């Protein structure tokens, strides 16, 4: 008997129900479902909390405490 038939699974299911009881199995299923639902909501909230991609100039201004530094950039060319 190398394969599991439907009768094997039915016997296993009956034994599990006798050991744990249907109420406990129902509670485990409910807890697992609410945990998965909470995880999905947490993932959606964390992706919604992320601000839109800002430019490097805006990021550096945030790092400087909101101060803006105005400067002129000149290219140096090697002759």
PyMOL Python script that loads the backbone (N, CA, C, O; Angstrom):
from pymol import cmd

cmd.read_pdbstr("""\
ATOM      1  N   UNK A   1       0.853  -1.187   0.000  1.00  0.00           N
ATOM      2  CA  UNK A   1       0.000   0.000   0.000  1.00  0.00           C
ATOM      3  C   UNK A   1       0.889   1.236   0.000  1.00  0.00           C
ATOM      4  O   UNK A   1       1.089   1.864   1.040  1.00  0.00           O
ATOM      5  N   UNK A   2       1.413   1.578  -1.153  1.00  0.00           N
ATOM      6  CA  UNK A   2       2.311   2.704  -1.271  1.00  0.00           C
ATOM      7  C   UNK A   2       1.595   4.035  -1.404  1.00  0.00           C
ATOM      8  O   UNK A   2       2.188   5.072  -1.106  1.00  0.00           O
ATOM      9  N   UNK A   3       0.347   4.047  -1.840  1.00  0.00           N
ATOM     10  CA  UNK A   3      -0.370   5.310  -2.030  1.00  0.00           C
ATOM     11  C   UNK A   3      -1.448   5.451  -0.967  1.00  0.00           C
ATOM     12  O   UNK A   3      -1.916   4.471  -0.388  1.00  0.00           O
ATOM     13  N   UNK A   4      -1.823   6.694  -0.732  1.00  0.00           N
ATOM     14  CA  UNK A   4      -2.865   6.982   0.247  1.00  0.00           C
ATOM     15  C   UNK A   4      -4.196   7.069  -0.484  1.00  0.00           C
ATOM     16  O   UNK A   4      -4.360   7.905  -1.373  1.00  0.00           O
ATOM     17  N   UNK A   5      -5.122   6.237  -0.129  1.00  0.00           N
ATOM     18  CA  UNK A   5      -6.450   6.280  -0.741  1.00  0.00           C
ATOM     19  C   UNK A   5      -7.344   7.217   0.066  1.00  0.00           C
ATOM     20  O   UNK A   5      -6.943   7.731   1.110  1.00  0.00           O
ATOM     21  N   UNK A   6      -8.534   7.425  -0.423  1.00  0.00           N
ATOM     22  CA  UNK A   6      -9.497   8.291   0.248  1.00  0.00           C
ATOM     23  C   UNK A   6      -9.864   7.710   1.611  1.00  0.00           C
ATOM     24  O   UNK A   6     -10.144   8.464   2.543  1.00  0.00           O
ATOM     25  N   UNK A   7      -9.869   6.401   1.744  1.00  0.00           N
ATOM     26  CA  UNK A   7     -10.219   5.772   3.013  1.00  0.00           C
ATOM     27  C   UNK A   7      -9.169   6.056   4.084  1.00  0.00           C
ATOM     28  O   UNK A   7      -9.504   6.219   5.257  1.00  0.00           O
ATOM     29  N   UNK A   8      -7.910   6.115   3.687  1.00  0.00           N
ATOM     30  CA  UNK A   8      -6.864   6.469   4.655  1.00  0.00           C
ATOM     31  C   UNK A   8      -7.099   7.874   5.200  1.00  0.00           C
ATOM     32  O   UNK A   8      -7.001   8.106   6.405  1.00  0.00           O
ATOM     33  N   UNK A   9      -7.412   8.809   4.300  1.00  0.00           N
ATOM     34  CA  UNK A   9      -7.628  10.191   4.725  1.00  0.00           C
ATOM     35  C   UNK A   9      -8.864  10.324   5.606  1.00  0.00           C
ATOM     36  O   UNK A   9      -8.876  11.119   6.546  1.00  0.00           O
ATOM     37  N   UNK A  10      -9.911   9.541   5.304  1.00  0.00           N
ATOM     38  CA  UNK A  10     -11.118   9.580   6.135  1.00  0.00           C
ATOM     39  C   UNK A  10     -10.815   9.078   7.541  1.00  0.00           C
ATOM     40  O   UNK A  10     -11.265   9.672   8.520  1.00  0.00           O
ATOM     41  N   UNK A  11     -10.060   7.994   7.648  1.00  0.00           N
ATOM     42  CA  UNK A  11      -9.695   7.457   8.958  1.00  0.00           C
ATOM     43  C   UNK A  11      -8.852   8.468   9.730  1.00  0.00           C
ATOM     44  O   UNK A  11      -9.073   8.671  10.924  1.00  0.00           O
ATOM     45  N   UNK A  12      -7.888   9.105   9.063  1.00  0.00           N
ATOM     46  CA  UNK A  12      -7.049  10.120   9.722  1.00  0.00           C
ATOM     47  C   UNK A  12      -7.919  11.281  10.193  1.00  0.00           C
ATOM     48  O   UNK A  12      -7.738  11.772  11.308  1.00  0.00           O
ATOM     49  N   UNK A  13      -8.850  11.724   9.370  1.00  0.00           N
ATOM     50  CA  UNK A  13      -9.736  12.824   9.741  1.00  0.00           C
ATOM     51  C   UNK A  13     -10.593  12.463  10.949  1.00  0.00           C
ATOM     52  O   UNK A  13     -10.766  13.291  11.844  1.00  0.00           O
ATOM     53  N   UNK A  14     -11.121  11.268  10.994  1.00  0.00           N
ATOM     54  CA  UNK A  14     -11.945  10.831  12.132  1.00  0.00           C
ATOM     55  C   UNK A  14     -11.106  10.786  13.408  1.00  0.00           C
ATOM     56  O   UNK A  14     -11.573  11.200  14.469  1.00  0.00           O
ATOM     57  N   UNK A  15      -9.883  10.293  13.315  1.00  0.00           N
ATOM     58  CA  UNK A  15      -9.010  10.232  14.497  1.00  0.00           C
ATOM     59  C   UNK A  15      -8.673  11.634  14.990  1.00  0.00           C
ATOM     60  O   UNK A  15      -8.683  11.888  16.194  1.00  0.00           O
ATOM     61  N   UNK A  16      -8.377  12.538  14.071  1.00  0.00           N
ATOM     62  CA  UNK A  16      -8.061  13.921  14.463  1.00  0.00           C
ATOM     63  C   UNK A  16      -9.264  14.572  15.129  1.00  0.00           C
ATOM     64  O   UNK A  16      -9.108  15.289  16.117  1.00  0.00           O
ATOM     65  N   UNK A  17     -10.471  14.333  14.600  1.00  0.00           N
ATOM     66  CA  UNK A  17     -11.667  14.914  15.211  1.00  0.00           C
ATOM     67  C   UNK A  17     -11.933  14.320  16.586  1.00  0.00           C
ATOM     68  O   UNK A  17     -12.404  15.024  17.480  1.00  0.00           O
ATOM     69  N   UNK A  18     -11.640  13.038  16.771  1.00  0.00           N
ATOM     70  CA  UNK A  18     -11.833  12.428  18.084  1.00  0.00           C
ATOM     71  C   UNK A  18     -10.823  12.959  19.098  1.00  0.00           C
ATOM     72  O   UNK A  18     -11.157  13.149  20.268  1.00  0.00           O
ATOM     73  N   UNK A  19      -9.597  13.197  18.656  1.00  0.00           N
ATOM     74  CA  UNK A  19      -8.561  13.667  19.574  1.00  0.00           C
ATOM     75  C   UNK A  19      -8.788  15.133  19.950  1.00  0.00           C
ATOM     76  O   UNK A  19      -8.768  15.481  21.131  1.00  0.00           O
ATOM     77  N   UNK A  20      -9.003  15.981  18.961  1.00  0.00           N
ATOM     78  CA  UNK A  20      -9.094  17.418  19.220  1.00  0.00           C
ATOM     79  C   UNK A  20     -10.517  17.903  19.439  1.00  0.00           C
ATOM     80  O   UNK A  20     -10.724  18.877  20.163  1.00  0.00           O
ATOM     81  N   UNK A  21     -11.480  17.266  18.847  1.00  0.00           N
ATOM     82  CA  UNK A  21     -12.860  17.724  18.949  1.00  0.00           C
ATOM     83  C   UNK A  21     -13.157  18.758  17.874  1.00  0.00           C
ATOM     84  O   UNK A  21     -12.268  19.489  17.438  1.00  0.00           O
ATOM     85  N   UNK A  22     -14.396  18.810  17.460  1.00  0.00           N
ATOM     86  CA  UNK A  22     -14.763  19.703  16.362  1.00  0.00           C
ATOM     87  C   UNK A  22     -14.706  21.169  16.774  1.00  0.00           C
ATOM     88  O   UNK A  22     -14.381  22.030  15.956  1.00  0.00           O
ATOM     89  N   UNK A  23     -15.018  21.461  18.038  1.00  0.00           N
ATOM     90  CA  UNK A  23     -15.016  22.856  18.481  1.00  0.00           C
ATOM     91  C   UNK A  23     -13.602  23.433  18.440  1.00  0.00           C
ATOM     92  O   UNK A  23     -13.399  24.561  17.990  1.00  0.00           O
ATOM     93  N   UNK A  24     -12.630  22.658  18.910  1.00  0.00           N
ATOM     94  CA  UNK A  24     -11.255  23.133  18.910  1.00  0.00           C
ATOM     95  C   UNK A  24     -10.736  23.290  17.481  1.00  0.00           C
ATOM     96  O   UNK A  24     -10.015  24.243  17.184  1.00  0.00           O
ATOM     97  N   UNK A  25     -11.100  22.362  16.600  1.00  0.00           N
ATOM     98  CA  UNK A  25     -10.680  22.466  15.200  1.00  0.00           C
ATOM     99  C   UNK A  25     -11.299  23.699  14.538  1.00  0.00           C
ATOM    100  O   UNK A  25     -10.641  24.379  13.750  1.00  0.00           O
ATOM    101  N   UNK A  26     -12.553  23.986  14.856  1.00  0.00           N
ATOM    102  CA  UNK A  26     -13.226  25.160  14.309  1.00  0.00           C
ATOM    103  C   UNK A  26     -12.529  26.439  14.801  1.00  0.00           C
ATOM    104  O   UNK A  26     -12.331  27.377  14.029  1.00  0.00           O
ATOM    105  N   UNK A  27     -12.160  26.468  16.086  1.00  0.00           N
ATOM    106  CA  UNK A  27     -11.466  27.628  16.641  1.00  0.00           C
ATOM    107  C   UNK A  27     -10.096  27.814  15.996  1.00  0.00           C
ATOM    108  O   UNK A  27      -9.680  28.941  15.725  1.00  0.00           O
ATOM    109  N   UNK A  28      -9.401  26.714  15.753  1.00  0.00           N
ATOM    110  CA  UNK A  28      -8.091  26.806  15.102  1.00  0.00           C
ATOM    111  C   UNK A  28      -8.249  27.363  13.695  1.00  0.00           C
ATOM    112  O   UNK A  28      -7.465  28.214  13.274  1.00  0.00           O
ATOM    113  N   UNK A  29      -9.255  26.893  12.966  1.00  0.00           N
ATOM    114  CA  UNK A  29      -9.509  27.396  11.608  1.00  0.00           C
ATOM    115  C   UNK A  29      -9.859  28.872  11.609  1.00  0.00           C
ATOM    116  O   UNK A  29      -9.385  29.627  10.759  1.00  0.00           O
ATOM    117  N   UNK A  30     -10.689  29.288  12.560  1.00  0.00           N
ATOM    118  CA  UNK A  30     -11.070  30.698  12.663  1.00  0.00           C
ATOM    119  C   UNK A  30      -9.864  31.566  13.000  1.00  0.00           C
ATOM    120  O   UNK A  30      -9.677  32.628  12.407  1.00  0.00           O
ATOM    121  N   UNK A  31      -9.044  31.119  13.951  1.00  0.00           N
ATOM    122  CA  UNK A  31      -7.848  31.877  14.320  1.00  0.00           C
ATOM    123  C   UNK A  31      -6.869  31.983  13.159  1.00  0.00           C
ATOM    124  O   UNK A  31      -6.274  33.037  12.934  1.00  0.00           O
ATOM    125  N   UNK A  32      -6.707  30.904  12.434  1.00  0.00           N
ATOM    126  CA  UNK A  32      -5.798  30.919  11.290  1.00  0.00           C
ATOM    127  C   UNK A  32      -6.308  31.863  10.208  1.00  0.00           C
ATOM    128  O   UNK A  32      -5.530  32.612   9.618  1.00  0.00           O
ATOM    129  N   UNK A  33      -7.606  31.829   9.948  1.00  0.00           N
ATOM    130  CA  UNK A  33      -8.197  32.720   8.946  1.00  0.00           C
ATOM    131  C   UNK A  33      -8.062  34.180   9.330  1.00  0.00           C
ATOM    132  O   UNK A  33      -7.745  35.011   8.478  1.00  0.00           O
ATOM    133  N   UNK A  34      -8.293  34.512  10.593  1.00  0.00           N
ATOM    134  CA  UNK A  34      -8.171  35.909  11.021  1.00  0.00           C
ATOM    135  C   UNK A  34      -6.710  36.359  11.008  1.00  0.00           C
ATOM    136  O   UNK A  34      -6.427  37.530  10.758  1.00  0.00           O
ATOM    137  N   UNK A  35      -5.779  35.434  11.275  1.00  0.00           N
ATOM    138  CA  UNK A  35      -4.362  35.795  11.214  1.00  0.00           C
ATOM    139  C   UNK A  35      -3.939  36.105   9.783  1.00  0.00           C
ATOM    140  O   UNK A  35      -3.196  37.057   9.542  1.00  0.00           O
ATOM    141  N   UNK A  36      -4.411  35.304   8.839  1.00  0.00           N
ATOM    142  CA  UNK A  36      -4.082  35.546   7.433  1.00  0.00           C
ATOM    143  C   UNK A  36      -4.707  36.862   6.972  1.00  0.00           C
ATOM    144  O   UNK A  36      -4.069  37.635   6.257  1.00  0.00           O
ATOM    145  N   UNK A  37      -5.934  37.116   7.372  1.00  0.00           N
ATOM    146  CA  UNK A  37      -6.627  38.357   6.999  1.00  0.00           C
ATOM    147  C   UNK A  37      -5.896  39.572   7.582  1.00  0.00           C
ATOM    148  O   UNK A  37      -5.732  40.587   6.905  1.00  0.00           O
ATOM    149  N   UNK A  38      -5.460  39.463   8.840  1.00  0.00           N
ATOM    150  CA  UNK A  38      -4.717  40.559   9.472  1.00  0.00           C
ATOM    151  C   UNK A  38      -3.388  40.804   8.789  1.00  0.00           C
ATOM    152  O   UNK A  38      -2.964  41.951   8.644  1.00  0.00           O
ATOM    153  N   UNK A  39      -2.723  39.729   8.365  1.00  0.00           N
ATOM    154  CA  UNK A  39      -1.454  39.869   7.653  1.00  0.00           C
ATOM    155  C   UNK A  39      -1.655  40.596   6.328  1.00  0.00           C
ATOM    156  O   UNK A  39      -0.873  41.480   5.981  1.00  0.00           O
ATOM    157  N   UNK A  40      -2.699  40.228   5.587  1.00  0.00           N
ATOM    158  CA  UNK A  40      -2.974  40.885   4.302  1.00  0.00           C
ATOM    159  C   UNK A  40      -3.276  42.369   4.509  1.00  0.00           C
ATOM    160  O   UNK A  40      -2.804  43.209   3.743  1.00  0.00           O
ATOM    161  N   UNK A  41      -4.060  42.700   5.542  1.00  0.00           N
ATOM    162  CA  UNK A  41      -4.376  44.101   5.821  1.00  0.00           C
ATOM    163  C   UNK A  41      -3.119  44.872   6.208  1.00  0.00           C
ATOM    164  O   UNK A  41      -2.957  46.030   5.820  1.00  0.00           O
ATOM    165  N   UNK A  42      -2.236  44.242   6.965  1.00  0.00           N
ATOM    166  CA  UNK A  42      -0.985  44.891   7.350  1.00  0.00           C
ATOM    167  C   UNK A  42      -0.099  45.169   6.157  1.00  0.00           C
ATOM    168  O   UNK A  42       0.553  46.211   6.096  1.00  0.00           O
ATOM    169  N   UNK A  43      -0.068  44.253   5.210  1.00  0.00           N
ATOM    170  CA  UNK A  43       0.732  44.464   4.003  1.00  0.00           C
ATOM    171  C   UNK A  43       0.149  45.608   3.187  1.00  0.00           C
ATOM    172  O   UNK A  43       0.892  46.438   2.663  1.00  0.00           O
ATOM    173  N   UNK A  44      -1.177  45.659   3.076  1.00  0.00           N
ATOM    174  CA  UNK A  44      -1.812  46.753   2.328  1.00  0.00           C
ATOM    175  C   UNK A  44      -1.551  48.096   3.003  1.00  0.00           C
ATOM    176  O   UNK A  44      -1.284  49.084   2.319  1.00  0.00           O
ATOM    177  N   UNK A  45      -1.621  48.149   4.331  1.00  0.00           N
ATOM    178  CA  UNK A  45      -1.394  49.401   5.058  1.00  0.00           C
ATOM    179  C   UNK A  45       0.048  49.869   4.914  1.00  0.00           C
ATOM    180  O   UNK A  45       0.297  51.063   4.748  1.00  0.00           O
ATOM    181  N   UNK A  46       0.991  48.947   4.977  1.00  0.00           N
ATOM    182  CA  UNK A  46       2.392  49.356   4.880  1.00  0.00           C
ATOM    183  C   UNK A  46       2.717  49.869   3.492  1.00  0.00           C
ATOM    184  O   UNK A  46       3.534  50.779   3.353  1.00  0.00           O
ATOM    185  N   UNK A  47       2.096  49.308   2.454  1.00  0.00           N
ATOM    186  CA  UNK A  47       2.350  49.812   1.110  1.00  0.00           C
ATOM    187  C   UNK A  47       1.635  51.149   0.904  1.00  0.00           C
ATOM    188  O   UNK A  47       2.107  51.977   0.125  1.00  0.00           O
ATOM    189  N   UNK A  48       0.514  51.377   1.581  1.00  0.00           N
ATOM    190  CA  UNK A  48      -0.197  52.650   1.468  1.00  0.00           C
ATOM    191  C   UNK A  48       0.505  53.743   2.276  1.00  0.00           C
ATOM    192  O   UNK A  48       0.404  54.920   1.928  1.00  0.00           O
ATOM    193  N   UNK A  49       1.220  53.374   3.355  1.00  0.00           N
ATOM    194  CA  UNK A  49       1.909  54.349   4.187  1.00  0.00           C
ATOM    195  C   UNK A  49       3.177  54.887   3.535  1.00  0.00           C
ATOM    196  O   UNK A  49       3.649  55.959   3.912  1.00  0.00           O
ATOM    197  N   UNK A  50       3.733  54.171   2.573  1.00  0.00           N
ATOM    198  CA  UNK A  50       4.969  54.624   1.932  1.00  0.00           C
ATOM    199  C   UNK A  50       4.672  55.882   1.120  1.00  0.00           C
ATOM    200  O   UNK A  50       3.728  55.897   0.331  1.00  0.00           O
ATOM    201  N   UNK A  51       5.468  56.936   1.306  1.00  0.00           N
ATOM    202  CA  UNK A  51       5.249  58.136   0.501  1.00  0.00           C
ATOM    203  C   UNK A  51       5.699  57.889  -0.929  1.00  0.00           C
ATOM    204  O   UNK A  51       6.471  56.971  -1.209  1.00  0.00           O
ATOM    205  N   UNK A  52       5.203  58.720  -1.818  1.00  0.00           N
ATOM    206  CA  UNK A  52       5.600  58.606  -3.221  1.00  0.00           C
ATOM    207  C   UNK A  52       7.097  58.867  -3.345  1.00  0.00           C
ATOM    208  O   UNK A  52       7.681  59.599  -2.546  1.00  0.00           O
ATOM    209  N   UNK A  53       7.697  58.268  -4.341  1.00  0.00           N
ATOM    210  CA  UNK A  53       9.132  58.446  -4.566  1.00  0.00           C
ATOM    211  C   UNK A  53       9.414  59.934  -4.759  1.00  0.00           C
ATOM    212  O   UNK A  53       8.823  60.574  -5.629  1.00  0.00           O
ATOM    213  N   UNK A  54      10.308  60.478  -3.956  1.00  0.00           N
ATOM    214  CA  UNK A  54      10.659  61.879  -4.100  1.00  0.00           C
ATOM    215  C   UNK A  54      12.034  61.991  -4.729  1.00  0.00           C
ATOM    216  O   UNK A  54      12.837  61.058  -4.694  1.00  0.00           O
ATOM    217  N   UNK A  55      12.282  63.146  -5.299  1.00  0.00           N
ATOM    218  CA  UNK A  55      13.554  63.349  -5.987  1.00  0.00           C
ATOM    219  C   UNK A  55      14.681  63.452  -4.961  1.00  0.00           C
ATOM    220  O   UNK A  55      14.421  63.733  -3.791  1.00  0.00           O
ATOM    221  N   UNK A  56      15.931  63.230  -5.381  1.00  0.00           N
ATOM    222  CA  UNK A  56      17.061  63.320  -4.451  1.00  0.00           C
ATOM    223  C   UNK A  56      17.190  64.700  -3.807  1.00  0.00           C
ATOM    224  O   UNK A  56      17.627  64.810  -2.662  1.00  0.00           O
ATOM    225  N   UNK A  57      16.812  65.750  -4.535  1.00  0.00           N
ATOM    226  CA  UNK A  57      16.893  67.095  -3.965  1.00  0.00           C
ATOM    227  C   UNK A  57      15.923  67.239  -2.790  1.00  0.00           C
ATOM    228  O   UNK A  57      16.248  67.856  -1.776  1.00  0.00           O
ATOM    229  N   UNK A  58      14.735  66.664  -2.942  1.00  0.00           N
ATOM    230  CA  UNK A  58      13.765  66.719  -1.855  1.00  0.00           C
ATOM    231  C   UNK A  58      14.220  65.878  -0.682  1.00  0.00           C
ATOM    232  O   UNK A  58      14.010  66.259   0.470  1.00  0.00           O
ATOM    233  N   UNK A  59      14.842  64.737  -0.954  1.00  0.00           N
ATOM    234  CA  UNK A  59      15.324  63.891   0.114  1.00  0.00           C
ATOM    235  C   UNK A  59      16.434  64.575   0.888  1.00  0.00           C
ATOM    236  O   UNK A  59      16.460  64.508   2.117  1.00  0.00           O
ATOM    237  N   UNK A  60      17.363  65.241   0.184  1.00  0.00           N
ATOM    238  CA  UNK A  60      18.460  65.900   0.877  1.00  0.00           C
ATOM    239  C   UNK A  60      17.951  67.082   1.694  1.00  0.00           C
ATOM    240  O   UNK A  60      18.494  67.372   2.760  1.00  0.00           O
ATOM    241  N   UNK A  61      16.911  67.770   1.210  1.00  0.00           N
ATOM    242  CA  UNK A  61      16.338  68.873   1.975  1.00  0.00           C
ATOM    243  C   UNK A  61      15.703  68.356   3.264  1.00  0.00           C
ATOM    244  O   UNK A  61      15.770  69.016   4.300  1.00  0.00           O
ATOM    245  N   UNK A  62      15.094  67.187   3.199  1.00  0.00           N
ATOM    246  CA  UNK A  62      14.509  66.589   4.395  1.00  0.00           C
ATOM    247  C   UNK A  62      15.591  66.226   5.388  1.00  0.00           C
ATOM    248  O   UNK A  62      15.417  66.393   6.596  1.00  0.00           O
ATOM    249  N   UNK A  63      16.716  65.725   4.879  1.00  0.00           N
ATOM    250  CA  UNK A  63      17.811  65.337   5.759  1.00  0.00           C
ATOM    251  C   UNK A  63      18.445  66.544   6.440  1.00  0.00           C
ATOM    252  O   UNK A  63      18.991  66.416   7.536  1.00  0.00           O
ATOM    253  N   UNK A  64      18.381  67.705   5.809  1.00  0.00           N
ATOM    254  CA  UNK A  64      18.967  68.916   6.367  1.00  0.00           C
ATOM    255  C   UNK A  64      17.994  69.639   7.290  1.00  0.00           C
ATOM    256  O   UNK A  64      18.261  70.763   7.714  1.00  0.00           O
ATOM    257  N   UNK A  65      16.915  69.029   7.590  1.00  0.00           N
ATOM    258  CA  UNK A  65      15.963  69.630   8.512  1.00  0.00           C
ATOM    259  C   UNK A  65      15.064  70.642   7.836  1.00  0.00           C
ATOM    260  O   UNK A  65      14.564  71.552   8.496  1.00  0.00           O
ATOM    261  N   UNK A  66      14.845  70.512   6.545  1.00  0.00           N
ATOM    262  CA  UNK A  66      13.956  71.405   5.836  1.00  0.00           C
ATOM    263  C   UNK A  66      14.643  72.613   5.233  1.00  0.00           C
ATOM    264  O   UNK A  66      14.003  73.394   4.529  1.00  0.00           O
ATOM    265  N   UNK A  67      15.941  72.787   5.496  1.00  0.00           N
ATOM    266  CA  UNK A  67      16.661  73.919   4.913  1.00  0.00           C
ATOM    267  C   UNK A  67      17.005  73.608   3.471  1.00  0.00           C
ATOM    268  O   UNK A  67      17.302  72.462   3.130  1.00  0.00           O
ATOM    269  N   UNK A  68      16.967  74.615   2.632  1.00  0.00           N
ATOM    270  CA  UNK A  68      17.319  74.461   1.232  1.00  0.00           C
ATOM    271  C   UNK A  68      18.632  75.174   0.971  1.00  0.00           C
ATOM    272  O   UNK A  68      18.827  76.318   1.382  1.00  0.00           O
ATOM    273  N   UNK A  69      19.519  74.493   0.292  1.00  0.00           N
ATOM    274  CA  UNK A  69      20.808  75.087  -0.060  1.00  0.00           C
ATOM    275  C   UNK A  69      20.811  75.313  -1.558  1.00  0.00           C
ATOM    276  O   UNK A  69      20.608  74.383  -2.339  1.00  0.00           O
ATOM    277  N   UNK A  70      21.046  76.568  -1.957  1.00  0.00           N
ATOM    278  CA  UNK A  70      21.066  76.915  -3.367  1.00  0.00           C
ATOM    279  C   UNK A  70      22.524  77.053  -3.796  1.00  0.00           C
ATOM    280  O   UNK A  70      23.297  77.781  -3.173  1.00  0.00           O
ATOM    281  N   UNK A  71      22.886  76.357  -4.849  1.00  0.00           N
ATOM    282  CA  UNK A  71      24.278  76.394  -5.310  1.00  0.00           C
ATOM    283  C   UNK A  71      24.306  76.285  -6.824  1.00  0.00           C
ATOM    284  O   UNK A  71      23.344  75.846  -7.454  1.00  0.00           O
ATOM    285  N   UNK A  72      25.428  76.694  -7.390  1.00  0.00           N
ATOM    286  CA  UNK A  72      25.617  76.613  -8.834  1.00  0.00           C
ATOM    287  C   UNK A  72      26.723  75.586  -9.098  1.00  0.00           C
ATOM    288  O   UNK A  72      27.774  75.612  -8.458  1.00  0.00           O
ATOM    289  N   UNK A  73      26.474  74.708 -10.024  1.00  0.00           N
ATOM    290  CA  UNK A  73      27.434  73.665 -10.334  1.00  0.00           C
ATOM    291  C   UNK A  73      28.104  73.993 -11.648  1.00  0.00           C
ATOM    292  O   UNK A  73      27.445  74.300 -12.641  1.00  0.00           O
ATOM    293  N   UNK A  74      29.435  73.925 -11.639  1.00  0.00           N
ATOM    294  CA  UNK A  74      30.187  74.180 -12.873  1.00  0.00           C
ATOM    295  C   UNK A  74      30.943  72.931 -13.250  1.00  0.00           C
ATOM    296  O   UNK A  74      31.482  72.232 -12.392  1.00  0.00           O
ATOM    297  N   UNK A  75      30.981  72.649 -14.559  1.00  0.00           N
ATOM    298  CA  UNK A  75      31.725  71.497 -15.056  1.00  0.00           C
ATOM    299  C   UNK A  75      33.190  71.852 -15.185  1.00  0.00           C
ATOM    300  O   UNK A  75      33.540  72.938 -15.648  1.00  0.00           O
ATOM    301  N   UNK A  76      34.036  70.937 -14.778  1.00  0.00           N
ATOM    302  CA  UNK A  76      35.462  71.108 -14.977  1.00  0.00           C
ATOM    303  C   UNK A  76      35.851  70.242 -16.167  1.00  0.00           C
ATOM    304  O   UNK A  76      35.639  69.029 -16.166  1.00  0.00           O
ATOM    305  N   UNK A  77      36.410  70.869 -17.159  1.00  0.00           N
ATOM    306  CA  UNK A  77      36.855  70.112 -18.328  1.00  0.00           C
ATOM    307  C   UNK A  77      38.354  70.058 -18.330  1.00  0.00           C
ATOM    308  O   UNK A  77      39.030  71.073 -18.162  1.00  0.00           O
ATOM    309  N   UNK A  78      38.883  68.838 -18.527  1.00  0.00           N
ATOM    310  CA  UNK A  78      40.332  68.684 -18.605  1.00  0.00           C
ATOM    311  C   UNK A  78      40.801  69.088 -19.982  1.00  0.00           C
ATOM    312  O   UNK A  78      40.237  68.664 -20.991  1.00  0.00           O
ATOM    313  N   UNK A  79      41.837  69.909 -20.022  1.00  0.00           N
ATOM    314  CA  UNK A  79      42.353  70.367 -21.318  1.00  0.00           C
ATOM    315  C   UNK A  79      43.608  69.631 -21.699  1.00  0.00           C
ATOM    316  O   UNK A  79      44.178  69.889 -22.759  1.00  0.00           O
TER     317      UNK A  79
END
""", "prot")
cmd.dss("prot")
cmd.show_as("cartoon", "prot")
cmd.util.cbc("prot")
cmd.orient("prot")
